[in-house]
């Protein structure tokens, strides 16, 4: 009983709330993609130019922060598991939903994007893997790249899990914790981020989400993940971060302003401007992310009756949100209503269909497994419970 109480009191509620908020932000980010000039899976005939700088800025730190939070979550998910138990858990939680989504959700999205080329979805099925990788061909994993990257990272760290319980690792981690728990000390992470990108982006300059040619950004996300795993699981670091949250917020604002001023500062495009922009973007990615963690620790580190429900639902929500948005967007964009109303109805109908889908998913264990959830707990019949109690008394 005492161990259960201690486990409950030790739970990092602010991490749960931050994860929930981030996944919901991904939904609204992708709604915005429909109304941007940049080509997306479905696009409005009218774009909103004011969205470009906002979404560019959001893009800098949303996914890095998700990997940072995933590193924290992975640390606590490991618990007392052995390496093999951890790998099996990651296989169930990540690989199975990725694989099923790759063969079901993603083909539906590609079909909608290219619906004019096929008479029906049944006509599209034999061509699911035509033409090679997307966007030239039909093979893609779309938004499931995040799940795949997390799974690959999980396999990469698995051989080192035993080492993370050793005295040498704890000594090394302790020194790093002492360094970054100083005032604004988490900025030391910037050193590894900037060096890695200065080296790798020469060879892999663009984010492709294709893994095989995305090593600069994969390394970038890996470093965020490891920072969460090693450092942001320390109460000492989190308390220091929460105390310095206003300083990190100021840093975010200053470098955001600098980012938008760079074209004016440099005038003509140059290598110096490119490097300055790259470094500034990295600083924003980290400082904005840890600012969010600091404020969530301060104001959202508490239990709520809806936290567990939302925390359980957020993974299926992520898996479903993009296919639903593409389907709903394809239909609503044909309506003769204002673009503001199109955005409104896309949000409303998408949320409706996601919720209905989730209600169906949680009722069946095979769907729960497909969407990365645990099986439903078996209901114990009253007679079985009474028999068990009698057996215990004997």
LUMBA-564481 format. One record per residue (C-alpha): residue number from 1; residue in one letter; chain; x, y, z negated. Coordinates in steps of 0.05 Angstrom, whole numbers, plus 5000, padded with zeros to 4 digits. Layout:
// LUMBA-564481
pt resi:NUM; resn:a; chain:A; u:X; v:Y; w:Z
...
//
This chain:
// LUMBA-564481
pt resi:1; resn:x; chain:A; u:5000; v:5000; w:5000
pt resi:2; resn:x; chain:A; u:5056; v:5048; w:4981
pt resi:3; resn:x; chain:A; u:5093; v:5034; w:5046
pt resi:4; resn:x; chain:A; u:5031; v:5051; w:5086
pt resi:5; resn:x; chain:A; u:5023; v:5117; w:5049
pt resi:6; resn:x; chain:A; u:5096; v:5133; w:5060
pt resi:7; resn:x; chain:A; u:5091; v:5115; w:5135
pt resi:8; resn:x; chain:A; u:5031; v:5161; w:5142
pt resi:9; resn:x; chain:A; u:5065; v:5219; w:5106
pt resi:10; resn:x; chain:A; u:5128; v:5210; w:5148
pt resi:11; resn:x; chain:A; u:5091; v:5215; w:5215
pt resi:12; resn:x; chain:A; u:5112; v:5274; w:5257
pt resi:13; resn:x; chain:A; u:5043; v:5300; w:5274
pt resi:14; resn:x; chain:A; u:5071; v:5360; w:5311
pt resi:15; resn:x; chain:A; u:5104; v:5313; w:5362
pt resi:16; resn:x; chain:A; u:5036; v:5281; w:5376
pt resi:17; resn:x; chain:A; u:5003; v:5348; w:5385
pt resi:18; resn:x; chain:A; u:5059; v:5373; w:5429
pt resi:19; resn:x; chain:A; u:5055; v:5311; w:5473
pt resi:20; resn:x; chain:A; u:4980; v:5320; w:5479
pt resi:21; resn:x; chain:A; u:4988; v:5393; w:5497
pt resi:22; resn:x; chain:A; u:5041; v:5378; w:5549
pt resi:23; resn:x; chain:A; u:5001; v:5325; w:5586
pt resi:24; resn:x; chain:A; u:4940; v:5371; w:5587
pt resi:25; resn:x; chain:A; u:4985; v:5426; w:5615
pt resi:26; resn:x; chain:A; u:5007; v:5378; w:5671
pt resi:27; resn:x; chain:A; u:4933; v:5371; w:5690
pt resi:28; resn:x; chain:A; u:4924; v:5446; w:5696
pt resi:29; resn:x; chain:A; u:4991; v:5454; w:5731
pt resi:30; resn:x; chain:A; u:4968; v:5406; w:5785
pt resi:31; resn:x; chain:A; u:4902; v:5443; w:5791
pt resi:32; resn:x; chain:A; u:4944; v:5504; w:5805
pt resi:33; resn:x; chain:A; u:4983; v:5466; w:5859
pt resi:34; resn:x; chain:A; u:4920; v:5460; w:5900
pt resi:35; resn:x; chain:A; u:4917; v:5536; w:5906
pt resi:36; resn:x; chain:A; u:4991; v:5550; w:5920
pt resi:37; resn:x; chain:A; u:5020; v:5565; w:5988
pt resi:38; resn:x; chain:A; u:5068; v:5506; w:5979
pt resi:39; resn:x; chain:A; u:5042; v:5442; w:6012
pt resi:40; resn:x; chain:A; u:5012; v:5393; w:5962
pt resi:41; resn:x; chain:A; u:4970; v:5331; w:5969
pt resi:42; resn:x; chain:A; u:4907; v:5372; w:5980
pt resi:43; resn:x; chain:A; u:4907; v:5447; w:5990
pt resi:44; resn:x; chain:A; u:4858; v:5504; w:5991
pt resi:45; resn:x; chain:A; u:4856; v:5546; w:6054
pt resi:46; resn:x; chain:A; u:4867; v:5606; w:6008
pt resi:47; resn:x; chain:A; u:4926; v:5612; w:5961
pt resi:48; resn:x; chain:A; u:4935; v:5654; w:5899
pt resi:49; resn:x; chain:A; u:5004; v:5688; w:5904
pt resi:50; resn:x; chain:A; u:5005; v:5706; w:5830
pt resi:51; resn:x; chain:A; u:5009; v:5632; w:5814
pt resi:52; resn:x; chain:A; u:5078; v:5624; w:5845
pt resi:53; resn:x; chain:A; u:5121; v:5658; w:5792
pt resi:54; resn:x; chain:A; u:5080; v:5629; w:5735
pt resi:55; resn:x; chain:A; u:5084; v:5558; w:5761
pt resi:56; resn:x; chain:A; u:5157; v:5564; w:5779
pt resi:57; resn:x; chain:A; u:5171; v:5585; w:5707
pt resi:58; resn:x; chain:A; u:5128; v:5528; w:5679
pt resi:59; resn:x; chain:A; u:5163; v:5479; w:5724
pt resi:60; resn:x; chain:A; u:5230; v:5496; w:5693
pt resi:61; resn:x; chain:A; u:5214; v:5469; w:5624
pt resi:62; resn:x; chain:A; u:5151; v:5425; w:5624
pt resi:63; resn:x; chain:A; u:5182; v:5360; w:5646
pt resi:64; resn:x; chain:A; u:5248; v:5369; w:5609
pt resi:65; resn:x; chain:A; u:5208; v:5380; w:5546
pt resi:66; resn:x; chain:A; u:5167; v:5318; w:5560
pt resi:67; resn:x; chain:A; u:5232; v:5277; w:5564
pt resi:68; resn:x; chain:A; u:5256; v:5311; w:5500
pt resi:69; resn:x; chain:A; u:5192; v:5291; w:5464
pt resi:70; resn:x; chain:A; u:5195; v:5221; w:5495
pt resi:71; resn:x; chain:A; u:5265; v:5213; w:5464
pt resi:72; resn:x; chain:A; u:5236; v:5231; w:5396
pt resi:73; resn:x; chain:A; u:5178; v:5183; w:5406
pt resi:74; resn:x; chain:A; u:5224; v:5127; w:5428
pt resi:75; resn:x; chain:A; u:5266; v:5134; w:5366
pt resi:76; resn:x; chain:A; u:5206; v:5123; w:5321
pt resi:77; resn:x; chain:A; u:5176; v:5069; w:5367
pt resi:78; resn:x; chain:A; u:5239; v:5027; w:5360
pt resi:79; resn:x; chain:A; u:5231; v:5022; w:5284
pt resi:80; resn:x; chain:A; u:5257; v:4954; w:5261
pt resi:81; resn:x; chain:A; u:5249; v:4922; w:5330
pt resi:82; resn:x; chain:A; u:5305; v:4880; w:5359
pt resi:83; resn:x; chain:A; u:5332; v:4899; w:5427
pt resi:84; resn:x; chain:A; u:5291; v:4844; w:5460
pt resi:85; resn:x; chain:A; u:5228; v:4865; w:5424
pt resi:86; resn:x; chain:A; u:5240; v:4937; w:5446
pt resi:87; resn:x; chain:A; u:5250; v:4917; w:5519
pt resi:88; resn:x; chain:A; u:5186; v:4875; w:5518
pt resi:89; resn:x; chain:A; u:5148; v:4933; w:5488
pt resi:90; resn:x; chain:A; u:5175; v:4982; w:5541
pt resi:91; resn:x; chain:A; u:5158; v:4931; w:5596
pt resi:92; resn:x; chain:A; u:5085; v:4928; w:5572
pt resi:93; resn:x; chain:A; u:5079; v:5002; w:5558
pt resi:94; resn:x; chain:A; u:5116; v:5029; w:5620
pt resi:95; resn:x; chain:A; u:5131; v:4978; w:5674
pt resi:96; resn:x; chain:A; u:5062; v:4945; w:5677
pt resi:97; resn:x; chain:A; u:5024; v:5011; w:5684
pt resi:98; resn:x; chain:A; u:5075; v:5036; w:5735
pt resi:99; resn:x; chain:A; u:5070; v:4973; w:5777
pt resi:100; resn:x; chain:A; u:4994; v:4970; w:5775
pt resi:101; resn:x; chain:A; u:4989; v:5044; w:5790
pt resi:102; resn:x; chain:A; u:5038; v:5037; w:5847
pt resi:103; resn:x; chain:A; u:4994; v:4986; w:5882
pt resi:104; resn:x; chain:A; u:4926; v:5017; w:5864
pt resi:105; resn:x; chain:A; u:4925; v:5091; w:5844
pt resi:106; resn:x; chain:A; u:4979; v:5116; w:5891
pt resi:107; resn:x; chain:A; u:4953; v:5084; w:5955
pt resi:108; resn:x; chain:A; u:4885; v:5116; w:5941
pt resi:109; resn:x; chain:A; u:4919; v:5184; w:5937
pt resi:110; resn:x; chain:A; u:4959; v:5174; w:6000
pt resi:111; resn:x; chain:A; u:4896; v:5151; w:6036
pt resi:112; resn:x; chain:A; u:4859; v:5215; w:6017
pt resi:113; resn:x; chain:A; u:4918; v:5257; w:6041
pt resi:114; resn:x; chain:A; u:4916; v:5221; w:6108
pt resi:115; resn:x; chain:A; u:4842; v:5205; w:6111
pt resi:116; resn:x; chain:A; u:4835; v:5232; w:6182
pt resi:117; resn:x; chain:A; u:4882; v:5178; w:6208
pt resi:118; resn:x; chain:A; u:4839; v:5120; w:6183
pt resi:119; resn:x; chain:A; u:4766; v:5100; w:6190
pt resi:120; resn:x; chain:A; u:4762; v:5077; w:6118
pt resi:121; resn:x; chain:A; u:4804; v:5056; w:6058
pt resi:122; resn:x; chain:A; u:4798; v:4984; w:6081
pt resi:123; resn:x; chain:A; u:4828; v:5006; w:6147
pt resi:124; resn:x; chain:A; u:4885; v:5040; w:6108
pt resi:125; resn:x; chain:A; u:4903; v:4979; w:6065
pt resi:126; resn:x; chain:A; u:4943; v:4941; w:6119
pt resi:127; resn:x; chain:A; u:4983; v:5006; w:6129
pt resi:128; resn:x; chain:A; u:4999; v:5020; w:6056
pt resi:129; resn:x; chain:A; u:5073; v:5009; w:6067
pt resi:130; resn:x; chain:A; u:5080; v:5034; w:6138
pt resi:131; resn:x; chain:A; u:5133; v:5085; w:6158
pt resi:132; resn:x; chain:A; u:5179; v:5079; w:6098
pt resi:133; resn:x; chain:A; u:5183; v:5128; w:6041
pt resi:134; resn:x; chain:A; u:5134; v:5186; w:6033
pt resi:135; resn:x; chain:A; u:5124; v:5239; w:6060
pt resi:136; resn:x; chain:A; u:5143; v:5210; w:6128
pt resi:137; resn:x; chain:A; u:5114; v:5141; w:6110
pt resi:138; resn:x; chain:A; u:5061; v:5117; w:6062
pt resi:139; resn:x; chain:A; u:5105; v:5088; w:6007
pt resi:140; resn:x; chain:A; u:5106; v:5132; w:5945
pt resi:141; resn:x; chain:A; u:5099; v:5132; w:5870
pt resi:142; resn:x; chain:A; u:5075; v:5204; w:5866
pt resi:143; resn:x; chain:A; u:5065; v:5225; w:5793
pt resi:144; resn:x; chain:A; u:5086; v:5156; w:5768
pt resi:145; resn:x; chain:A; u:5159; v:5177; w:5777
pt resi:146; resn:x; chain:A; u:5158; v:5201; w:5705
pt resi:147; resn:x; chain:A; u:5138; v:5132; w:5680
pt resi:148; resn:x; chain:A; u:5191; v:5099; w:5724
pt resi:149; resn:x; chain:A; u:5246; v:5146; w:5699
pt resi:150; resn:x; chain:A; u:5226; v:5132; w:5627
pt resi:151; resn:x; chain:A; u:5229; v:5057; w:5640
pt resi:152; resn:x; chain:A; u:5298; v:5061; w:5672
pt resi:153; resn:x; chain:A; u:5323; v:5104; w:5614
pt resi:154; resn:x; chain:A; u:5295; v:5052; w:5566
pt resi:155; resn:x; chain:A; u:5333; v:4997; w:5600
pt resi:156; resn:x; chain:A; u:5396; v:5039; w:5599
pt resi:157; resn:x; chain:A; u:5394; v:5052; w:5524
pt resi:158; resn:x; chain:A; u:5372; v:4981; w:5505
pt resi:159; resn:x; chain:A; u:5442; v:4951; w:5502
pt resi:160; resn:x; chain:A; u:5463; v:5006; w:5454
pt resi:161; resn:x; chain:A; u:5406; v:4998; w:5403
pt resi:162; resn:x; chain:A; u:5447; v:4954; w:5358
pt resi:163; resn:x; chain:A; u:5503; v:5006; w:5359
pt resi:164; resn:x; chain:A; u:5453; v:5060; w:5337
pt resi:165; resn:x; chain:A; u:5446; v:5023; w:5271
pt resi:166; resn:x; chain:A; u:5521; v:5021; w:5259
pt resi:167; resn:x; chain:A; u:5561; v:5064; w:5211
pt resi:168; resn:x; chain:A; u:5603; v:5093; w:5268
pt resi:169; resn:x; chain:A; u:5541; v:5118; w:5305
pt resi:170; resn:x; chain:A; u:5511; v:5148; w:5242
pt resi:171; resn:x; chain:A; u:5577; v:5184; w:5227
pt resi:172; resn:x; chain:A; u:5579; v:5212; w:5298
pt resi:173; resn:x; chain:A; u:5505; v:5231; w:5296
pt resi:174; resn:x; chain:A; u:5515; v:5263; w:5228
pt resi:175; resn:x; chain:A; u:5570; v:5308; w:5256
pt resi:176; resn:x; chain:A; u:5527; v:5329; w:5314
pt resi:177; resn:x; chain:A; u:5468; v:5342; w:5268
pt resi:178; resn:x; chain:A; u:5512; v:5387; w:5224
pt resi:179; resn:x; chain:A; u:5534; v:5425; w:5287
pt resi:180; resn:x; chain:A; u:5465; v:5436; w:5318
pt resi:181; resn:x; chain:A; u:5428; v:5450; w:5253
pt resi:182; resn:x; chain:A; u:5466; v:5515; w:5245
pt resi:183; resn:x; chain:A; u:5430; v:5578; w:5266
pt resi:184; resn:x; chain:A; u:5416; v:5573; w:5341
pt resi:185; resn:x; chain:A; u:5460; v:5511; w:5340
pt resi:186; resn:x; chain:A; u:5417; v:5472; w:5390
pt resi:187; resn:x; chain:A; u:5447; v:5517; w:5444
pt resi:188; resn:x; chain:A; u:5507; v:5470; w:5441
pt resi:189; resn:x; chain:A; u:5464; v:5422; w:5483
pt resi:190; resn:x; chain:A; u:5470; v:5473; w:5539
pt resi:191; resn:x; chain:A; u:5543; v:5455; w:5548
pt resi:192; resn:x; chain:A; u:5529; v:5383; w:5570
pt resi:193; resn:x; chain:A; u:5469; v:5404; w:5612
pt resi:194; resn:x; chain:A; u:5507; v:5458; w:5650
pt resi:195; resn:x; chain:A; u:5570; v:5416; w:5662
pt resi:196; resn:x; chain:A; u:5529; v:5356; w:5687
pt resi:197; resn:x; chain:A; u:5490; v:5399; w:5736
pt resi:198; resn:x; chain:A; u:5550; v:5438; w:5760
pt resi:199; resn:x; chain:A; u:5581; v:5372; w:5780
pt resi:200; resn:x; chain:A; u:5521; v:5332; w:5806
pt resi:201; resn:x; chain:A; u:5480; v:5385; w:5842
pt resi:202; resn:x; chain:A; u:5536; v:5393; w:5892
pt resi:203; resn:x; chain:A; u:5518; v:5324; w:5917
pt resi:204; resn:x; chain:A; u:5444; v:5319; w:5897
pt resi:205; resn:x; chain:A; u:5418; v:5391; w:5901
pt resi:206; resn:x; chain:A; u:5343; v:5377; w:5905
pt resi:207; resn:x; chain:A; u:5295; v:5344; w:5857
pt resi:208; resn:x; chain:A; u:5265; v:5286; w:5897
pt resi:209; resn:x; chain:A; u:5235; v:5241; w:5843
pt resi:210; resn:x; chain:A; u:5258; v:5184; w:5887
pt resi:211; resn:x; chain:A; u:5310; v:5159; w:5836
pt resi:212; resn:x; chain:A; u:5360; v:5132; w:5888
pt resi:213; resn:x; chain:A; u:5379; v:5203; w:5911
pt resi:214; resn:x; chain:A; u:5358; v:5243; w:5849
pt resi:215; resn:x; chain:A; u:5418; v:5232; w:5804
pt resi:216; resn:x; chain:A; u:5429; v:5305; w:5785
pt resi:217; resn:x; chain:A; u:5358; v:5312; w:5758
pt resi:218; resn:x; chain:A; u:5356; v:5241; w:5730
pt resi:219; resn:x; chain:A; u:5419; v:5257; w:5689
pt resi:220; resn:x; chain:A; u:5386; v:5323; w:5669
pt resi:221; resn:x; chain:A; u:5325; v:5287; w:5642
pt resi:222; resn:x; chain:A; u:5368; v:5233; w:5610
pt resi:223; resn:x; chain:A; u:5406; v:5286; w:5571
pt resi:224; resn:x; chain:A; u:5341; v:5317; w:5546
pt resi:225; resn:x; chain:A; u:5316; v:5248; w:5526
pt resi:226; resn:x; chain:A; u:5381; v:5232; w:5488
pt resi:227; resn:x; chain:A; u:5379; v:5300; w:5454
pt resi:228; resn:x; chain:A; u:5309; v:5284; w:5428
pt resi:229; resn:x; chain:A; u:5329; v:5213; w:5409
pt resi:230; resn:x; chain:A; u:5393; v:5232; w:5372
pt resi:231; resn:x; chain:A; u:5381; v:5302; w:5345
pt resi:232; resn:x; chain:A; u:5308; v:5322; w:5341
pt resi:233; resn:x; chain:A; u:5293; v:5261; w:5298
pt resi:234; resn:x; chain:A; u:5332; v:5293; w:5242
pt resi:235; resn:x; chain:A; u:5291; v:5331; w:5190
pt resi:236; resn:x; chain:A; u:5350; v:5377; w:5179
pt resi:237; resn:x; chain:A; u:5352; v:5396; w:5253
pt resi:238; resn:x; chain:A; u:5276; v:5405; w:5257
pt resi:239; resn:x; chain:A; u:5274; v:5449; w:5196
pt resi:240; resn:x; chain:A; u:5331; v:5492; w:5223
pt resi:241; resn:x; chain:A; u:5295; v:5496; w:5290
pt resi:242; resn:x; chain:A; u:5230; v:5517; w:5258
pt resi:243; resn:x; chain:A; u:5266; v:5571; w:5218
pt resi:244; resn:x; chain:A; u:5300; v:5597; w:5282
pt resi:245; resn:x; chain:A; u:5239; v:5592; w:5326
pt resi:246; resn:x; chain:A; u:5233; v:5668; w:5335
pt resi:247; resn:x; chain:A; u:5305; v:5672; w:5356
pt resi:248; resn:x; chain:A; u:5295; v:5617; w:5408
pt resi:249; resn:x; chain:A; u:5232; v:5653; w:5431
pt resi:250; resn:x; chain:A; u:5272; v:5717; w:5440
pt resi:251; resn:x; chain:A; u:5325; v:5678; w:5479
pt resi:252; resn:x; chain:A; u:5270; v:5650; w:5524
pt resi:253; resn:x; chain:A; u:5241; v:5719; w:5538
pt resi:254; resn:x; chain:A; u:5308; v:5751; w:5551
pt resi:255; resn:x; chain:A; u:5331; v:5698; w:5601
pt resi:256; resn:x; chain:A; u:5262; v:5695; w:5634
pt resi:257; resn:x; chain:A; u:5268; v:5770; w:5647
pt resi:258; resn:x; chain:A; u:5339; v:5760; w:5673
pt resi:259; resn:x; chain:A; u:5316; v:5704; w:5719
pt resi:260; resn:x; chain:A; u:5267; v:5749; w:5754
pt resi:261; resn:x; chain:A; u:5317; v:5806; w:5757
pt resi:262; resn:x; chain:A; u:5373; v:5766; w:5790
pt resi:263; resn:x; chain:A; u:5353; v:5782; w:5862
pt resi:264; resn:x; chain:A; u:5355; v:5857; w:5845
pt resi:265; resn:x; chain:A; u:5422; v:5849; w:5808
pt resi:266; resn:x; chain:A; u:5457; v:5812; w:5864
pt resi:267; resn:x; chain:A; u:5422; v:5841; w:5924
pt resi:268; resn:x; chain:A; u:5441; v:5794; w:5981
pt resi:269; resn:x; chain:A; u:5438; v:5718; w:5968
pt resi:270; resn:x; chain:A; u:5506; v:5691; w:5947
pt resi:271; resn:x; chain:A; u:5539; v:5632; w:5913
pt resi:272; resn:x; chain:A; u:5546; v:5674; w:5850
pt resi:273; resn:x; chain:A; u:5472; v:5687; w:5850
pt resi:274; resn:x; chain:A; u:5457; v:5613; w:5860
pt resi:275; resn:x; chain:A; u:5502; v:5593; w:5802
pt resi:276; resn:x; chain:A; u:5473; v:5648; w:5758
pt resi:277; resn:x; chain:A; u:5402; v:5626; w:5774
pt resi:278; resn:x; chain:A; u:5419; v:5553; w:5760
pt resi:279; resn:x; chain:A; u:5450; v:5568; w:5692
pt resi:280; resn:x; chain:A; u:5393; v:5615; w:5673
pt resi:281; resn:x; chain:A; u:5341; v:5563; w:5692
pt resi:282; resn:x; chain:A; u:5377; v:5511; w:5648
pt resi:283; resn:x; chain:A; u:5378; v:5559; w:5589
pt resi:284; resn:x; chain:A; u:5304; v:5572; w:5598
pt resi:285; resn:x; chain:A; u:5289; v:5497; w:5603
pt resi:286; resn:x; chain:A; u:5322; v:5484; w:5535
pt resi:287; resn:x; chain:A; u:5304; v:5547; w:5497
pt resi:288; resn:x; chain:A; u:5231; v:5546; w:5518
pt resi:289; resn:x; chain:A; u:5225; v:5473; w:5500
pt resi:290; resn:x; chain:A; u:5255; v:5479; w:5431
pt resi:291; resn:x; chain:A; u:5215; v:5543; w:5419
pt resi:292; resn:x; chain:A; u:5152; v:5502; w:5431
pt resi:293; resn:x; chain:A; u:5177; v:5448; w:5383
pt resi:294; resn:x; chain:A; u:5192; v:5500; w:5330
pt resi:295; resn:x; chain:A; u:5123; v:5532; w:5333
pt resi:296; resn:x; chain:A; u:5087; v:5465; w:5335
pt resi:297; resn:x; chain:A; u:5127; v:5443; w:5274
pt resi:298; resn:x; chain:A; u:5107; v:5506; w:5238
pt resi:299; resn:x; chain:A; u:5033; v:5507; w:5255
pt resi:300; resn:x; chain:A; u:5012; v:5438; w:5280
pt resi:301; resn:x; chain:A; u:5046; v:5389; w:5234
pt resi:302; resn:x; chain:A; u:4981; v:5364; w:5205
pt resi:303; resn:x; chain:A; u:4931; v:5308; w:5213
pt resi:304; resn:x; chain:A; u:4864; v:5318; w:5246
pt resi:305; resn:x; chain:A; u:4806; v:5270; w:5257
pt resi:306; resn:x; chain:A; u:4815; v:5276; w:5333
pt resi:307; resn:x; chain:A; u:4891; v:5268; w:5335
pt resi:308; resn:x; chain:A; u:4892; v:5192; w:5339
pt resi:309; resn:x; chain:A; u:4837; v:5191; w:5391
pt resi:310; resn:x; chain:A; u:4872; v:5242; w:5435
pt resi:311; resn:x; chain:A; u:4940; v:5210; w:5424
pt resi:312; resn:x; chain:A; u:4913; v:5143; w:5448
pt resi:313; resn:x; chain:A; u:4878; v:5174; w:5508
pt resi:314; resn:x; chain:A; u:4933; v:5218; w:5533
pt resi:315; resn:x; chain:A; u:4972; v:5164; w:5570
pt resi:316; resn:x; chain:A; u:4913; v:5138; w:5611
pt resi:317; resn:x; chain:A; u:4895; v:5212; w:5622
pt resi:318; resn:x; chain:A; u:4964; v:5223; w:5653
pt resi:319; resn:x; chain:A; u:4958; v:5162; w:5698
pt resi:320; resn:x; chain:A; u:4888; v:5181; w:5722
pt resi:321; resn:x; chain:A; u:4892; v:5257; w:5727
pt resi:322; resn:x; chain:A; u:4927; v:5264; w:5794
pt resi:323; resn:x; chain:A; u:4887; v:5213; w:5835
pt resi:324; resn:x; chain:A; u:4823; v:5242; w:5807
pt resi:325; resn:x; chain:A; u:4845; v:5313; w:5822
pt resi:326; resn:x; chain:A; u:4862; v:5294; w:5894
pt resi:327; resn:x; chain:A; u:4795; v:5259; w:5905
pt resi:328; resn:x; chain:A; u:4754; v:5315; w:5872
pt resi:329; resn:x; chain:A; u:4796; v:5369; w:5906
pt resi:330; resn:x; chain:A; u:4785; v:5338; w:5974
pt resi:331; resn:x; chain:A; u:4710; v:5341; w:5965
pt resi:332; resn:x; chain:A; u:4703; v:5408; w:5929
pt resi:333; resn:x; chain:A; u:4749; v:5446; w:5977
pt resi:334; resn:x; chain:A; u:4697; v:5433; w:6031
pt resi:335; resn:x; chain:A; u:4643; v:5470; w:5993
pt resi:336; resn:x; chain:A; u:4623; v:5540; w:6015
pt resi:337; resn:x; chain:A; u:4636; v:5574; w:5949
pt resi:338; resn:x; chain:A; u:4689; v:5624; w:5925
pt resi:339; resn:x; chain:A; u:4759; v:5598; w:5910
pt resi:340; resn:x; chain:A; u:4750; v:5614; w:5836
pt resi:341; resn:x; chain:A; u:4688; v:5570; w:5835
pt resi:342; resn:x; chain:A; u:4725; v:5516; w:5872
pt resi:343; resn:x; chain:A; u:4778; v:5515; w:5818
pt resi:344; resn:x; chain:A; u:4724; v:5515; w:5764
pt resi:345; resn:x; chain:A; u:4687; v:5455; w:5794
pt resi:346; resn:x; chain:A; u:4751; v:5417; w:5808
pt resi:347; resn:x; chain:A; u:4769; v:5423; w:5734
pt resi:348; resn:x; chain:A; u:4699; v:5405; w:5709
pt resi:349; resn:x; chain:A; u:4687; v:5345; w:5755
pt resi:350; resn:x; chain:A; u:4758; v:5319; w:5747
pt resi:351; resn:x; chain:A; u:4753; v:5320; w:5671
pt resi:352; resn:x; chain:A; u:4685; v:5287; w:5675
pt resi:353; resn:x; chain:A; u:4709; v:5229; w:5718
pt resi:354; resn:x; chain:A; u:4773; v:5220; w:5677
pt resi:355; resn:x; chain:A; u:4732; v:5215; w:5613
pt resi:356; resn:x; chain:A; u:4682; v:5166; w:5644
pt resi:357; resn:x; chain:A; u:4741; v:5124; w:5669
pt resi:358; resn:x; chain:A; u:4773; v:5125; w:5601
pt resi:359; resn:x; chain:A; u:4709; v:5102; w:5567
pt resi:360; resn:x; chain:A; u:4707; v:5043; w:5614
pt resi:361; resn:x; chain:A; u:4782; v:5028; w:5606
pt resi:362; resn:x; chain:A; u:4780; v:5023; w:5530
pt resi:363; resn:x; chain:A; u:4724; v:4970; w:5532
pt resi:364; resn:x; chain:A; u:4765; v:4917; w:5569
pt resi:365; resn:x; chain:A; u:4833; v:4890; w:5547
pt resi:366; resn:x; chain:A; u:4858; v:4877; w:5618
pt resi:367; resn:x; chain:A; u:4845; v:4951; w:5635
pt resi:368; resn:x; chain:A; u:4877; v:4974; w:5569
pt resi:369; resn:x; chain:A; u:4940; v:4935; w:5587
pt resi:370; resn:x; chain:A; u:4939; v:4963; w:5658
pt resi:371; resn:x; chain:A; u:4938; v:5033; w:5630
pt resi:372; resn:x; chain:A; u:4992; v:5022; w:5577
pt resi:373; resn:x; chain:A; u:4946; v:5015; w:5517
pt resi:374; resn:x; chain:A; u:4946; v:4962; w:5463
pt resi:375; resn:x; chain:A; u:4893; v:4908; w:5462
pt resi:376; resn:x; chain:A; u:4831; v:4920; w:5421
pt resi:377; resn:x; chain:A; u:4837; v:4893; w:5350
pt resi:378; resn:x; chain:A; u:4795; v:4831; w:5342
pt resi:379; resn:x; chain:A; u:4733; v:4839; w:5300
pt resi:380; resn:x; chain:A; u:4734; v:4792; w:5241
pt resi:381; resn:x; chain:A; u:4667; v:4758; w:5230
pt resi:382; resn:x; chain:A; u:4639; v:4764; w:5160
pt resi:383; resn:x; chain:A; u:4639; v:4688; w:5152
pt resi:384; resn:x; chain:A; u:4713; v:4684; w:5173
pt resi:385; resn:x; chain:A; u:4730; v:4740; w:5125
pt resi:386; resn:x; chain:A; u:4693; v:4705; w:5068
pt resi:387; resn:x; chain:A; u:4728; v:4639; w:5084
pt resi:388; resn:x; chain:A; u:4795; v:4674; w:5084
pt resi:389; resn:x; chain:A; u:4782; v:4706; w:5016
pt resi:390; resn:x; chain:A; u:4761; v:4638; w:4987
pt resi:391; resn:x; chain:A; u:4823; v:4605; w:5015
pt resi:392; resn:x; chain:A; u:4866; v:4659; w:4985
pt resi:393; resn:x; chain:A; u:4835; v:4649; w:4917
pt resi:394; resn:x; chain:A; u:4851; v:4575; w:4919
//
